[in-house]
């Protein structure tokens, strides 16, 4: 009887240890290795590859980096009373508004940039709206309330005047044109890319602002934003960094 009790106690203890181990593994953050695949800046590209490797060994890829290079965002509700009172701007998992002031287009003047993260298939994807720094918060509020109006509506014309630009690749495909194509499963040549859900994290390096764009695929694009007369984004690719799970 004593031997059976000891055996049962041993098995129970073993199960508890195994259960704790499994539970710990289930909540452990994913870890990644970053490899520089293409570069046209010998200082920036190796440096940002190392920063990404250090940052994303601690948390999931959707989280913004906490490294000092990266832009620090504030809640949109701190911008003006209108945002605090507007129920549309209540933060939740599938709608998050942030803002920051920085020179996103490297023209020597800071812009006011609003980052809206909204869900696609239950996972957030980022959109950037770029305003003049002197734009009154009420105008920004009105533009964000009606992001995609009819082209000939008064609100559309107001947005054209207020918005300097916007960057969004949600539901789209951004081709990595500097990499050689690969053959897909059908034997056809295809370019690497990022798309679907895309996260954008601006950062400063050497007095210039860059964007880190990435999605669920393994590739990160480091690019410079160029403002154009149209609201569509113009990006200059600087580095491609491949993210691989360890």
Buried (B, 14 or more C-beta within 10 A) or exposed (E): EEEEEEEEEEEEEEEEEEEEEEEEEEEEEEEBEBEBBBBEBEEBBBBBBEBBBEBBBEEEBBEBBEEEBBBEBEBBBEBBEBBEEBEEBEEEEEBBBBBBEBBBBBEEEBBBBBBBBBBEEEBBBBBBBBBBEEBEBEBBBBBBEBBEBEEEEEBEEBBEEBBBBBBBBBEEEBBBEBBEEEEEEEEEEEBBBBBBBBBBBBBBBEEEBBBBBBBEBBBBBBBBBEBEEEBEBBBEBBBBBBBEEE
